[in-house]
Amino acid sequence: MSKSETAVVEIAGREVVVTNPAKTFFPRAGHTKLDLVRYYAAVAEGALRGIAGRPIVLKRYVDGAEGEPFFQKRAPEQRPDWVEVVELRFPSGRTAREVVVRDAAQLLWIVNLGCIDLNPHPVRADDLEHPDELRVDLDPGSGVAWADVRQVALLAGEVLREHGLRGWPKTSGSRGMHVNVRLERRWTFGQVRRAALALAREVERRAPDLASSKWWKEERHGVFLDYNQNAKDRTVASAWSVRPTPDARVSMPLEWDEVAGCDPAAFTLATAPARFAARGDAAAGIDAARGSLDALLALSAAQEAAGLGDAPWPPHYRKQADEPPRVAPSRRKAAGAAPRRRESARALVTVAKAAHREDALAGLERWKQRHPEASARLHEDDVLVDSMRGRSTTWTRIRVNLRHVPEGERPAAEPADPDYDPWSGSGRGRAGSRAPNTRSSS
């Protein structure tokens, strides 16, 4: 590679080589790879606060924000000797040596690999079994207003304060919000998840029309509080992360008095550095605010005594002793129904599976055009847009719940359109089509 195809950034006492600096990473906004690197250099103090000392999953967008990313847990074999790694053991029993970032040079090194957003684990490298962060992930369903997301975030902050914890809110950089809570390192992943579930259920109890703690999408409405983001091996985009959106939106830390009026579109790669320079990091005090889970775990115990046991775990986790059946309610009902009622199993149908979200949404629109009568009966929460994970990339599945369509009027079963197979290993951008290589050029 010629020198003209590289740039060198001096930071944290080191020289970081940026390969293909002029490569366009955000076509619609016009930002290059070097723009992304310079952004992270400008906000490094804030970005490091969310990832420093933590193992991090490399989510690499080697073709830019509009390309298909792949997840790389294992640190590249070819790496500078000043890049630290730590070995993690996952619920599957497998292990991987993941990158640990501690300074701005290491941060820019992973950005050069094509990492647009930063996805750290909630543990520190010196203690991989005791999380020091509880993550409240607010995931709005289709059609949910941004005002509802903000309202649920404020309520989550209120419940946390009542239980002796301080939450640190931020926009997700996508459609939702996050509230991070710094913890003393005394609890296991299972206990942190249990506390997050108790929090989710309490928020839902107080605002049943706005919030949901239900794992199955067909049961949700409003804003889902994803308690399973606290299960071991789950990661969430950290504060100051740039997200792969057309406008290069940023996951922005906020003061609580900013939440009610915040506009996530105001925080981008282009605007966030000026805010950081003028106001600093709204989450600057998070590491000094370590709290106890005792009160939330007591709430969990009270909920269990009232009959609310564990809730479903993600599919690749080992079945837990007190976990309810890991089967969608509609399937459980269909399996237990009398033969004459088996038609009810058709209430939930898959209409599109695609490597890219926009292709799946286009398939949904075609389905609606083919079935206008059924489409007219759908409610906002009847359309389930799922981000699925393949071997190393994500893909999109769209399902439609026909519960509001009389059985006799439901469309006949038909193949998904498009009907993407994430395991086929063929097609550009599909899982398996690009090995998780360890080259640093992207």
Secondary structure, 3 states (H helix, E strand, C coil): CCHHHEEEEEECCEEEEEECCCCEEECCCCEEHHHHHHHHHHCHHHHHHHHCCEEEEEEECCCCCCCCCEEECCCCCCCCCCCEEEEEECCCCCEEEEEEECCHHHHHHHHHCCECCCEECCCECCECCCCCEEEEEEEECCCCCHHHHHHHHHHHHHHHHHCCCCCEEEECCCCCEEEEEEECCCCCHHHHHHHHHHHHHHHHHHCCCCEECCCCHHHCCCEEECHHHHCCCCCCCCCCCECCCCCCEECCECCHHHHCCCCHHHCECCCHHHHHHHHCCCCCCHHHCCECCHHHHHHHHHHHHCCCCCCCCCCCCCCCCCCCCCCCHHHHHHHHCCHHHHHHHHHEEEEEEECCHHHHHHHHHHHHHHCHHHHHCCCHHHEEEEEEECCCCEEEEEEEECCCCCHHHCCCCCCCCCECCCCCCCCCCCCCCCCCCCCCCC
